[in-house]
Amino acid sequence: MTNLRYSKKLLVYAHVGSVLTLFLLWLLIFSGRSWDEPIDLILEAFITLSIGAMSAFLYVELVKVKGCYDHSGITITTPWAGTKSERWDNLKKVKYSSIGSWYVLKFESGTVIRLSILLSGKSGVFKLLKERGFNF
């Protein structure tokens, strides 16, 4: 079995976002700044919390998404869709989605597995799929 994981190097982005969020929160709380309009405070808080939410999402995605494959099939686990396991014999269609920057694998059972272009180990999946006659 060959593993599919995100590179640990990508965690740097999640950590930078977390540090930026903490810094912006510190500024909001302890800067002693007064806002002329309440909407200014609301917008600054919204931007800060948005950066924090995106960092949290990225961290969960990078740490929790994992998978493995071999010549018989593929298994992927994500925090969003749970675990999906399918056999290559049941693969119906493969296409690339430029919107999500992922490859969409559709199986006869209706299961859809999306492989991000950022996953390490995906090149082996593509080689295996091309050997099986899929063009994408």
GILINKA-V426111 format. One record per residue. N is the residue number from 1. RES is the residue in one small letter. PHI is phi as a letter, one per 20 degrees, with the letter a starting at -180 (none if undefined). OMEGA is omega as a letter, one per 40 degrees, with the letter a starting at -180 (none if undefined). D_FIRST is the distance of its C-alpha to the first C-alpha in Angstrom with 2 decimals. Layout:
# GILINKA-V426111
[[N & RES & PHI & OMEGA & D_FIRST] [N & RES & PHI & OMEGA & D_FIRST]]
This chain:
# GILINKA-V426111
[[1 & m & none & i & 0.00] [2 & t & d & a & 3.79] [3 & n & e & i & 6.54] [4 & l & d & a & 9.74] [5 & r & b & i & 12.84] [6 & y & e & i & 16.47] [7 & s & f & i & 17.94] [8 & k & f & i & 20.07] [9 & k & f & a & 22.91] [10 & l & f & i & 23.41] [11 & l & f & i & 24.49] [12 & v & g & a & 27.68] [13 & y & f & i & 28.81] [14 & a & f & i & 28.49] [15 & h & f & i & 30.37] [16 & v & f & i & 33.05] [17 & g & f & i & 33.59] [18 & s & f & i & 33.98] [19 & v & f & i & 36.45] [20 & l & f & i & 38.33] [21 & t & f & i & 38.61] [22 & l & f & i & 39.98] [23 & f & f & i & 42.40] [24 & l & f & i & 43.65] [25 & l & f & i & 44.10] [26 & w & g & i & 46.05] [27 & l & f & a & 48.23] [28 & l & f & a & 48.87] [29 & i & e & a & 49.91] [30 & f & d & a & 51.63] [31 & s & f & a & 52.99] [32 & g & m & a & 56.32] [33 & r & f & i & 56.25] [34 & s & d & a & 58.27] [35 & w & d & i & 57.30] [36 & d & f & i & 60.12] [37 & e & c & i & 58.51] [38 & p & g & a & 56.22] [39 & i & f & i & 53.93] [40 & d & f & i & 53.10] [41 & l & f & a & 51.74] [42 & i & f & i & 49.82] [43 & l & f & i & 48.23] [44 & e & f & i & 47.30] [45 & a & f & i & 45.78] [46 & f & f & i & 43.87] [47 & i & f & i & 42.45] [48 & t & f & a & 41.48] [49 & l & f & i & 39.77] [50 & s & f & i & 38.00] [51 & i & f & i & 36.52] [52 & g & f & i & 35.47] [53 & a & f & i & 33.86] [54 & m & f & i & 31.90] [55 & s & f & i & 30.73] [56 & a & f & i & 29.65] [57 & f & g & a & 27.76] [58 & l & f & a & 26.00] [59 & y & f & i & 25.15] [60 & v & f & i & 23.69] [61 & e & g & a & 21.66] [62 & l & f & a & 20.25] [63 & v & e & a & 19.51] [64 & k & e & a & 18.45] [65 & v & e & i & 16.30] [66 & k & b & a & 12.57] [67 & g & a & i & 9.61] [68 & c & b & i & 6.00] [69 & y & b & i & 5.40] [70 & d & b & a & 4.96] [71 & h & f & a & 8.46] [72 & s & e & a & 9.70] [73 & g & a & a & 9.52] [74 & i & c & i & 9.13] [75 & t & c & i & 10.05] [76 & i & c & i & 12.36] [77 & t & c & i & 14.76] [78 & t & c & i & 18.04] [79 & p & f & a & 21.34] [80 & w & e & a & 23.18] [81 & a & c & a & 21.58] [82 & g & m & a & 19.55] [83 & t & d & i & 16.24] [84 & k & c & a & 15.58] [85 & s & c & a & 13.22] [86 & e & b & i & 13.90] [87 & r & e & i & 13.33] [88 & w & f & i & 13.80] [89 & d & f & a & 16.85] [90 & n & e & a & 18.52] [91 & l & f & a & 18.29] [92 & k & d & a & 21.94] [93 & k & b & i & 22.38] [94 & v & c & i & 20.95] [95 & k & b & i & 23.38] [96 & y & e & i & 23.84] [97 & s & d & a & 25.92] [98 & s & f & i & 27.95] [99 & i & f & a & 29.35] [100 & g & e & a & 26.16] [101 & s & l & i & 24.47] [102 & w & b & i & 21.39] [103 & y & e & a & 19.94] [104 & v & d & i & 20.64] [105 & l & d & i & 18.58] [106 & k & d & a & 20.91] [107 & f & d & a & 20.07] [108 & e & g & a & 22.70] [109 & s & f & a & 22.64] [110 & g & n & i & 23.85] [111 & t & f & i & 20.75] [112 & v & c & i & 20.43] [113 & i & d & i & 17.46] [114 & r & d & i & 18.55] [115 & l & d & i & 16.50] [116 & s & f & i & 18.72] [117 & i & f & a & 19.52] [118 & l & e & a & 19.20] [119 & l & f & i & 15.45] [120 & s & e & a & 13.77] [121 & g & n & a & 10.78] [122 & k & f & a & 12.57] [123 & s & f & i & 13.92] [124 & g & f & i & 10.88] [125 & v & f & a & 11.22] [126 & f & f & i & 14.90] [127 & k & f & i & 14.71] [128 & l & f & a & 12.85] [129 & l & f & i & 15.47] [130 & k & f & i & 18.28] [131 & e & f & i & 17.44] [132 & r & e & i & 17.86] [133 & g & n & i & 21.20] [134 & f & e & i & 20.89] [135 & n & d & a & 23.20] [136 & f & b & none & 23.33]]
